[in-house]
Amino acid sequence: MPPGTRLVQKVSSTRAFARFAPHVVPAMDRAVHRLTRGKVLLSAQMLPGVILTAKGARTGLPRVTPLACMPERAAQADGGEQGPWPRTWVLVGSNFGRPGHPAWTANLMAHPDAEVSWKGQDIQVTARLLEGDERAGVWAAALAFWPPYAAYQARVDREIRLFRLERR
């Protein structure tokens, strides 16, 4: 765990963070991502992140959103170490614990074929909304990965949407 992670988790669980973060964090991520030609996401210094490009649910226009993600690495066929690149990514539609689903979740539900920028590489993906037992298992993994998701869920009446992005 990188130094300061516990402090960041505590701060990110607060309502004050939920008020300002959606306005500041994505803007900073977009700017740094653009300046580094896709190689750096500022928020990824604490949590892995992708830049999601998906078609807008109503307009069909490209929508670019920096997001934290939970990479899922594929185990090698011989049972050895996992490969260096994720095979899939999980996106958590927490919206920082604010009411309402984030717009990007509706975009993926309407247009599941999308693209992620991961460490400077653009990768074509297909998104799938997780439900039932599969969602429950991934939610448990997400809580272990980033405990503040529990605080976000506790603040909202909606079930936080989880998506698995698979390479096309």
C-alpha positions, 0 to 999 in steps of 0.5 A: 500500500503506497504511503498515505493511502489510509489517509486518502481513504479516510478523506475520500470517504467524507461528504466534503470530498464527495462535494468537491472531488467530482469537479476537481479530480476529473479535470486534473486527470484530463489535463495531466493525461493530455500533457503526458500523452496518455501515460499518466493519470494523477489520481492513479498515484493512489488507485489504478485508473483509465480514461474511458471513451464511450458514446453518449447514451442520447447523443452518440457523441464520444464522452471522455471520462477519467475513472478509477478502476480495479484491473483484473489480471489473467493468470497464465495457462501454466499456473505461473505469474499473472501477465503484466496487462489486465485482461479485464477492468472493473469500473465502480459507478460510485459517483463519489457517494452522491445521489444518482448514477454517474452519466458514464454508466448510462452511456455504457448501458446504451453503448457497451462497446468503448475504449480505455486508455491504460498506461498510454495504450488505447484498448477496445473493450466491451462493457457488461453490467454485473448483476446477481451473484457475480456482482456480489463477488466483485463488490466484495473484491471492490470493498477489499480493494478500496474500502471507501466504496462502503461509505459511498454505498451507505450514503445512497439509496441506489445500488452502485453499478459495477461494470466489467470491461473486457478486451475486444 
